Amino acid sequence: MEPIVILGAGLAGLSAAHFLQRPWHLVEKTDRVGGLIKTEVIEGCFFDATGHWLHLRDPEIKELVNTRWLPDQLVSIQRKAAVFSREVFTRFPYQVNTHGLPPEVVAENLVGYVEAIYGEKGRALREREPRDFAEFILRYMGEGFAKNFMFPYNKKLWTVDPSELSAAWVGRFVPRPSLKEVVDGALGVGSDALGYNASFLYPREGGIESLARAMRAHLRGGELSVGVEPTAVDWKARQVSLSDGRTLGYSQLISSISLPGLVRLVGKGASGVPDEVLAAAGRLRATTVTYVCVAARGKNRQPWHWIYLPEPEFHSYRIGSPSAVYAPLAPPDTATFCVEYSHHGELSLARAEALAVEDLVRSRMVHSAEELLFARAREIPHAYVLYDEAYGAAKAEILRFLEHAGILPAGRYGQWEYSSMEDAILAGRACARRLNG
């Protein structure tokens, strides 16, 4: 029998290979496994491809990570995140930590919340489901929080107005505060433990890529090819053409590569793909994220693991600090930062590096540009999938075809969604269990 071929050796692909009980062949276009779960070392400083923090909810995955993949190798970290707005730092999440902001801003946030949840002004939204993300924000947080943080920050992150996005993705990612939480936060007794990432796990050594390396080391029952990429998929003949000239036959196909990219590969195969499916793939959109790896002399000036920047004078939407999260990620007396920008290809790497210096100084994360040792930009394609008006129907069209073609998508980009590292591992497991029978 032909093996099960898996496209992409990110967490979803590695997980599928781990859980499969039949022969498999895992194909990865880069020189090592992990997808975005990779760690780069620059002059002794460790940088992940932006913040990758591990949250484990599933008992089986938790057991695997803690006892097989990374036994006694994880540290538990309590989040220290902040919002820098109106020239002050307030703890994250913003909606339950407004103490310290100008009184008029705090009042606007509180009044807007009460009107949304209890007032006549918010009645219409309370009587139906939100039509889009903007309505979700107004329904559960009110006009003040929308104006002062949620609208401007999310427009930076997603690159479009919240009214252009559905609320289908919010789930556990956007907490809905209670009245007590909002009031406590305004009085300075709020909690920073709200949200899915209030605490997280991180490897003691080697950065987040340690997880991918450990998963690879424990794989059994198949073959891994790195540095080779698929060039076409013939779904009727059940064959994958590779960049090294080989053709792999398969009994089943799992794909964790980007959903539009998969459609293009199938379109290049002899069996082709229907025009309406190609058109649907063309309607799927995502942002590009450029992140700038920065090191500065001296210890961290601020205690924050990362900060959010909602205001327009900052081009960045978020600045993380690996050295603040976990000191061994940087040499002694060195502070490191990851400055993030969301766009659609219009931001050059050189421009991002220059903006990162400006945003670090303006946000008070460093004293001056003279402290900086280096600033090196990297790019992540299709980083955040856009849940826009076209998303639902276009994705459904593609998934119907893939089901017909016998191809299983898995992972954040294979399933074209907003999700976590554990979600990717769970997606790989789900595909394997389906094929194991």
C-alpha positions, 0 to 999 in steps of 0.5 A, a space after each residue: 500500500 502507498 504511504 499517507 503523504 503529509 504536506 508541511 512539517 509544522 506542528 499539524 504535520 508532525 502531529 499527524 505523523 506521530 499519531 498515524 498507525 500506517 506508513 507515512 511520508 512527511 514532506 517539508 520545503 524548508 531545511 528543518 521541521 517546525 513551520 513557524 515554530 522555529 527559533 533563530 539565534 542572532 549574536 547569542 539572542 534567541 528569537 522565535 517567529 514572534 511570540 509562540 507560547 504554549 497553552 495546553 488544555 487537552 489531557 492527552 497532548 498535555 501528557 505527551 508534551 510533559 512526559 515524552 516530547 519535553 519531559 522536565 523541560 518546560 517552565 511555567 510563566 505568568 503573563 506580564 502584558 500591558 497596553 501603552 496608551 495615552 502615554 501610560 502603561 496599563 495592564 492587559 487585558 485593557 477592558 479590565 485594567 483601565 486604572 491609570 488612564 486619564 479620568 475622562 477615558 476611564 469614564 468614557 469606557 465605563 459609561 459605554 460599557 454600562 450603556 451596552 450591557 444595560 442601557 437603552 442605547 445597547 438594546 438593539 444589539 442585545 436582542 440579536 447576534 452580532 453581524 460582525 466583529 465591530 458589533 461584537 465589540 460594541 455589544 460586549 464592551 461598549 463604545 468607549 472601549 471600542 473607540 479607545 482600544 478595540 477598534 484602533 488596535 484590531 484595525 492595525 492587527 487585521 489591517 481592515 476595519 472590524 466591521 469588515 470581519 465576522 465574529 466567528 473567530 473570537 471564541 476564547 481569544 477575546 474575553 467578554 468582561 463582567 461589570 465587576 471586572 470592568 469596575 474593579 479594573 477602573 479602580 485599580 484592583 482588576 485582574 490581569 489573569 483574564 484570557 486564554 494566555 494568562 499563563 503559558 509554558 515555554 522550553 527551558 532551552 533552545 526556544 520554542 523550536 525545541 518542541 518541533 525538534 522533540 516531536 521529530 526525534 520521536 517519530 516512528 513508522 515513516 519517512 521525512 523529506 526536508 528541503 523539498 517542496 510539492 510542485 503539483 498534486 494529481 488527486 485522481 492518480 493520487 500522486 504528488 510531484 516534488 521539486 527534486 523530480 520525484 513523484 510520490 504515490 499516496 493512499 491518503 493525503 494530509 495537507 498543512 500548507 496554506 489552503 490557497 496554496 494547496 488549491 494552486 498545487 492541485 490546479 497544476 496536477 493533471 486532474 486539475 481543479 474546478 474553476 469555481 474552487 480556484 476562484 474561491 481560493 483567490 477570495 481568501 485573504 490574509 495579512 503579512 506580518 513583518 517582525 523585527 528582531 532587536 537587541 539593546 544594551 542593558 537590562 529591560 527597562 520595562 517589566 512587560 513580556 509584551 505590549 499592545 500599541 493601539 494608537 496611530 503614531 505607532 506603526 507597530 501593533 505589538 512589541 514583545 520582549 523575549 528577554 523579559 519573558 525568559 532571561 536565558 533567551 538573551 546574553 546577560 545585560 542584553 534586552 531583546 525585542 520582537 516588533 511586529 507589523 501587519 500589512 499586505 506586502 507594502 512594508 519593506 524589511 528596511 522600512 520595518 527596521 527603521 520603524 522598529 527603532 522609532 516605536 521602541 524609543 517612543 514606547 519607552 521600551 528603550 531609552 534611545 536608539 544608541 542602545 540598540 545592537 541590531 535590528 533585523 526584519 523577517 517576514 511571515 506570509 499569510 500570518 493572520 487569516 481575514 474572516 471577511 465577508 468572502 471567507 465563509 463561502 469561499 472556504 466552504 467551496 474549497 473544503 467541499 472539493 477537498 472532501 471529494 478529492 480525498 484530501 484532508 487539510 490540517 492546522 492553522 494554515 491548512 484549515 485557514 483559521 486563527 488558532 493556537 499551537 495546541 490547536 494545530 497539534 489537535 488538528 493533526 491528531 484528528 486527521 490521523 485518527 480519521 485515517 487510522 479508522 
